[in-house]
């Protein structure tokens, strides 16, 4: 649990990251004494656009600024009960803790059975705790709707983030009584940036996402979303390159995201993640990093066949990783997949292998990913 009053800094790392990556991240912090040089911060390990693991440094003040804005947006107070099914090493779970700290609401942590998500168990806990608020990612909503589980009458709203919630899934959930509020957020802004309003629950339309009152939104000429807010990060700390150097990405107080957005009357109509940056079951996955892992393993296993990774739409996960191969040796292919799956997060493991006669490539040998997606779809 974070001590929000303390100037002591906290370090949050996904325990499912490979041990070598975790050790490299911790070593970078310790070797450069960043915990003492930048007090009152929470360091959250994540993956950036380069694919390299790094830390996002968020001040506790920034996280609390976001939490206060979310409380105002949801009209949340000490009478609320938050059930949190999100990990505390992500801003999603961390943000819920901060909101409860400020409002005095009761925080109930979802108890994972055998460390696995169980939609039936989650709904049971919603009932027993008489939860009024919760947060989920689209994959969790999919599981609940697939099992036709109903919400308790106490639950007044569920924030849905960590990926795009499809209109089809949204309307199915609404019909079953789930009060969903789609949201857009990112680690760099301490959680939510824009969220559907409570009033949207009274309509039959897919809601727009309203920027929270701590956020100013704009677009670059290329239509990338840019954000100004007191909840923005202090900086990035990457293991490589420039090991140990804190990078400050804001320009004149603005942070430019990798997400392409569409705004209307100041509200977000749609958001598309950057070309190489996707969401799988709420996890941010960088395809460039996965390609580097694949290339490294192919070299070490002396695999000579052509291979390419591609993210295909998945009804449950949002996206899933597929591998396309040409004239592969069965033994080498099995070993390639085994080693790849060991070196990436569970959600980024290869779901299916496709055998093709050729992989579409440009004259410069770059994978023509859209063509490959069309072939495999």
C-alpha positions in Angstrom: 0.0 0.0 0.0 1.3 3.4 -1.0 2.0 5.9 1.8 0.5 9.0 0.1 1.8 11.4 2.9 5.4 10.2 2.7 8.2 11.6 0.5 9.6 8.1 0.2 9.5 6.9 -3.4 7.9 3.6 -4.3 8.8 1.1 -7.1 6.1 -0.9 -8.9 7.2 -3.7 -11.3 5.0 -6.4 -12.9 6.2 -9.6 -11.2 5.5 -11.5 -14.5 8.2 -9.6 -16.3 11.3 -11.8 -17.1 13.7 -11.8 -14.2 16.5 -10.3 -16.3 14.4 -7.3 -17.2 13.3 -6.7 -13.6 16.9 -6.9 -12.4 18.0 -4.4 -15.1 15.3 -1.9 -14.1 16.0 -2.1 -10.4 19.8 -1.9 -11.1 19.2 1.3 -13.1 17.4 2.9 -10.2 19.9 1.8 -7.5 23.0 2.6 -9.5 21.9 6.2 -10.2 20.3 6.8 -6.8 17.1 8.1 -8.4 14.9 7.1 -5.5 16.7 9.7 -3.3 17.2 12.3 -6.0 13.5 12.3 -6.9 11.6 11.9 -3.6 7.8 11.5 -3.3 7.5 9.5 -6.6 6.0 6.3 -7.8 8.2 4.5 -10.4 6.0 2.3 -12.6 7.8 -0.2 -15.0 6.3 -0.2 -18.5 7.3 -0.6 -22.1 7.7 2.4 -24.4 7.5 3.0 -28.1 11.1 1.7 -28.5 10.1 -1.6 -27.0 12.6 -1.3 -24.2 11.4 -1.7 -20.7 11.6 1.5 -18.7 10.1 3.4 -15.7 7.5 6.2 -15.8 8.2 8.5 -12.8 4.9 9.9 -11.4 4.9 12.2 -8.4 2.4 11.3 -5.7 1.0 14.8 -6.2 0.3 14.0 -9.8 -1.4 10.7 -9.0 -3.6 12.4 -6.3 -4.5 15.2 -8.8 -5.8 12.5 -11.2 -7.6 10.7 -8.4 -9.3 13.9 -7.2 -10.6 14.6 -10.7 -11.9 11.1 -11.1 -13.8 11.4 -7.8 -15.4 14.6 -9.0 -16.3 13.1 -12.3 -17.9 10.0 -10.7 -19.4 12.1 -7.8 -17.6 9.6 -5.5 -17.5 10.0 -1.7 -17.0 8.1 1.5 -20.2 6.1 1.0 -18.8 4.4 -2.1 -17.2 0.9 -2.1 -14.6 0.3 -4.8 -13.9 -3.3 -5.9 -10.5 -3.4 -7.6 -9.8 -6.3 -9.9 -6.7 -4.5 -11.5 -3.1 -5.0 -10.5 -1.5 -2.5 -8.2 1.6 -2.2 -10.4 -0.5 -0.5 -13.1 -2.0 3.0 -12.8 -5.5 1.5 -13.1 -5.2 -0.3 -9.7 -3.0 2.4 -8.2 -5.5 5.1 -9.2 -8.3 3.3 -7.4 -6.2 3.2 -4.2 -5.5 7.0 -4.5 -9.2 7.8 -5.0 -10.2 5.9 -1.9 -7.5 7.6 0.1 -8.9 11.0 -0.9 -12.6 10.3 -0.7 -12.7 7.9 2.3 -14.4 5.3 0.2 -13.9 1.7 1.1 -11.4 -0.2 -1.0 -11.9 -3.9 -1.6 -9.3 -5.8 -3.5 -10.5 -8.6 -5.7 -9.1 -12.0 -4.5 -7.7 -13.9 -7.4 -8.3 -17.6 -7.1 -5.0 -19.3 -7.9 -3.8 -16.0 -9.3 -6.2 -16.2 -12.2 -9.1 -13.9 -13.2 -12.4 -15.6 -12.6 -15.5 -13.6 -13.7 -17.9 -15.6 -11.6 -15.9 -15.1 -8.5 -15.6 -11.4 -9.3 -19.3 -11.0 -9.6 -19.8 -12.9 -6.4 -17.4 -10.5 -4.7 -19.3 -7.5 -6.2 -22.4 -8.9 -4.5 -20.9 -9.7 -1.1 -19.0 -6.4 -0.8 -22.0 -4.4 -2.1 -19.6 -2.5 -4.4 -20.8 0.7 -5.9 -17.8 1.3 -8.3 -15.3 -0.8 -10.1 -12.9 -0.8 -13.1 -12.3 -3.4 -15.7 -10.6 -3.9 -19.1 -12.6 -5.0 -22.2 -11.4 -8.6 -21.9 -13.0 -8.9 -18.5 -16.2 -7.4 -19.8 -16.2 -9.9 -22.6 -15.8 -12.8 -20.1 -18.7 -11.5 -17.9 -21.0 -11.1 -20.9 -20.1 -14.5 -22.3 -21.2 -16.1 -19.1 -24.3 -13.9 -18.9 -23.5 -12.7 -15.5 -25.6 -9.9 -14.0 -24.4 -7.0 -11.8 -25.6 -6.4 -8.3 -28.1 -3.5 -7.8 -25.5 -1.7 -5.7 -23.1 -1.2 -8.6 -23.7 2.2 -10.1 -20.8 2.5 -12.5 -17.8 0.5 -14.0 -14.9 2.3 -15.6 -13.6 0.5 -18.7 -10.1 1.2 -19.8 -6.9 -0.5 -21.0 -8.1 -0.7 -24.6 -11.0 0.1 -26.9 -14.4 -1.2 -25.8 -16.3 -2.2 -28.9 -19.8 -0.8 -29.4 -21.2 -4.4 -29.8 -19.8 -5.4 -26.4 -20.8 -2.1 -24.8 -24.5 -2.5 -25.9 -24.6 -6.1 -24.9 -23.4 -5.2 -21.4 -25.8 -2.3 -21.1 -28.7 -4.6 -22.0 -27.6 -6.9 -19.2 -27.6 -4.0 -16.7 -23.9 -3.2 -16.5 -23.4 0.6 -16.2 -20.3 1.0 -18.3 -18.3 4.2 -18.7 -15.7 3.8 -21.5 -12.5 5.7 -20.7 -9.2 6.7 -22.3 -6.1 6.9 -20.1 -2.4 6.2 -20.0 0.3 5.7 -17.4 2.0 9.0 -18.3 -1.1 10.9 -17.0 -1.6 8.9 -13.9 -4.6 6.9 -15.2 -7.8 8.4 -16.7 -7.6 11.3 -19.2 -11.2 11.2 -20.5 -14.2 9.2 -19.4 -17.9 8.9 -20.4 -20.1 10.9 -18.1 -22.6 9.5 -15.6 -25.3 11.2 -17.7 -24.4 8.9 -20.6 -25.9 6.0 -18.7 -29.3 7.5 -19.4 -28.9 7.4 -23.2 -29.0 4.6 -25.7 -25.9 5.8 -27.7 -22.3 4.8 -27.5 -20.9 7.6 -25.3 -18.2 10.1 -26.1 -15.4 10.4 -23.5 -15.3 13.7 -21.7 -11.9 15.1 -20.6 -11.6 15.2 -16.8 -11.3 18.6 -15.3 -7.5 18.3 -14.7 -6.8 17.8 -18.4 -6.5 20.0 -21.4 -6.5 18.1 -24.7 -5.4 19.1 -28.2 -4.2 17.4 -31.4 -0.9 17.7 -33.3 -0.9 18.3 -37.1 -0.7 14.6 -37.5 -3.7 14.1 -35.2 -1.8 12.7 -32.3 -3.4 13.5 -28.9 -1.4 15.8 -26.7 -2.2 16.5 -23.1 -1.5 19.2 -20.5 -2.2 18.3 -16.9 -0.8 18.4 -13.3 -1.2 14.6 -13.4 1.5 14.2 -16.1 4.7 12.3 -15.5 7.9 13.8 -14.3 10.0 11.8 -16.7 11.1 8.5 -18.2 14.0 6.4 -17.0 15.2 3.8 -19.5 17.8 1.0 -19.0 19.2 1.6 -22.5 20.2 3.6 -24.3 21.7 6.4 -22.1 21.4 4.1 -19.1 20.4 5.9 -16.0 19.4 9.2 -17.6 16.0 10.7 -16.7 14.3 11.9 -19.9 11.7 14.8 -19.6 9.3 14.3 -22.6 7.0 17.3 -22.0 7.4 20.4 -24.2 6.0 23.6 -22.8 4.0 21.5 -20.4 2.5 19.4 -23.2 2.9 15.6 -23.5 2.4 14.2 -27.0 1.0 10.7 -27.0 1.5 7.9 -29.6 -2.3 7.7 -30.0 -4.3 9.2 -32.9 -7.5 10.8 -31.7 -10.6 12.4 -33.0 -12.1 15.3 -31.0 -15.5 17.0 -31.3 -16.6 19.8 -29.1 -13.7 19.1 -26.8 -14.7 15.4 -26.3 -13.0 12.3 -27.6 -14.9 10.4 -30.2 -12.3 7.8 -31.0 -8.7 6.8 -30.2 -6.4 4.6 -32.2 -3.2 3.4 -30.7 0.1 4.1 -32.5 1.0 1.8 -35.4 3.3 -0.5 -33.4 1.6 -0.1 -30.0 -1.4 -2.4 -29.2 -3.4 -3.5 -26.3 -3.9 -7.2 -25.4 -6.2 -7.9 -22.5 -5.5 -4.4 -21.1 -1.7 -4.8 -21.4 0.3 -2.4 -23.5 2.4 -4.4 -26.0 5.0 -3.1 -28.4 5.3 -5.0 -31.7 8.8 -3.7 -32.4 10.0 -5.2 -29.1 8.4 -8.6 -29.9 10.0 -8.6 -33.3 13.4 -8.1 -31.7 12.8 -11.0 -29.4 11.8 -13.2 -32.3 14.9 -12.2 -34.3 17.2 -12.9 -31.4 15.8 -16.4 -30.9 15.9 -17.2 -34.7 19.6 -16.3 -34.6 20.4 -18.3 -31.6 18.4 -21.4 -32.9 19.9 -20.9 -36.4 16.4 -20.9 -37.8 16.7 -20.2 -41.6 13.0 -20.1 -42.5 11.1 -16.8 -43.0 8.9 -15.7 -40.2 6.9 -12.7 -39.1 4.7 -11.7 -36.2 1.4 -10.0 -36.6 -1.4 -8.8 -34.2 -4.8 -9.9 -35.3 -8.1 -8.8 -33.8 -9.4 -11.1 -31.1 -12.9 -11.0 -29.8 -11.9 -11.7 -26.2 -8.4 -10.1 -25.9 -8.7 -7.2 -28.2 -5.7 -8.5 -30.1 -3.6 -11.6 -30.2 -0.1 -12.4 -31.4 0.1 -14.8 -34.4 3.2 -16.1 -36.1 3.5 -16.6 -39.9 6.2 -19.0 -41.2 7.4 -20.3 -44.5 8.8 -23.8 -45.1 9.7 -24.3 -41.4 11.4 -27.2 -39.8 8.9 -28.6 -37.3 11.5 -29.2 -34.5 13.0 -25.7 -34.9 9.6 -24.1 -35.1 8.5 -25.7 -31.9 11.6 -24.6 -30.1 11.3 -21.1 -31.5 7.7 -20.7 -30.2 8.7 -22.2 -26.8 11.6 -19.7 -26.3 9.6 -16.8 -27.5 6.8 -17.5 -25.1 9.3 -17.8 -22.2 10.7 -14.3 -23.0 7.5 -12.3 -23.3 4.5 -11.5 -21.1 1.9 -14.2 -21.0 -0.6 -12.1 -23.0 2.0 -11.6 -25.8 2.6 -15.3 -26.3 1.9 -16.8 -29.8 -1.7 -17.8 -30.1 -1.5 -19.5 -33.4 1.1 -20.4 -36.1 0.2 -20.0 -39.8 2.1 -21.8 -42.6 2.3 -19.7 -45.8 4.1 -20.1 -49.1 5.5 -16.6 -48.7 5.4 -13.5 -46.4 4.6 -10.2 -48.2 7.6 -7.9 -48.0 8.6 -4.6 -49.7 11.6 -4.1 -51.9 13.5 -3.2 -48.8 12.5 -6.5 -47.2 10.1 -4.8 -44.8 7.1 -6.8 -43.8 3.9 -5.5 -45.5 1.9 -6.0 -42.3 -1.5 -4.9 -43.6 -1.2 -7.4 -46.5 -0.2 -10.1 -44.0 -3.1 -9.3 -41.8 -5.5 -9.5 -44.8 -4.0 -12.9 -45.7 -4.5 -14.3 -42.2 -7.9 -12.8 -41.5 
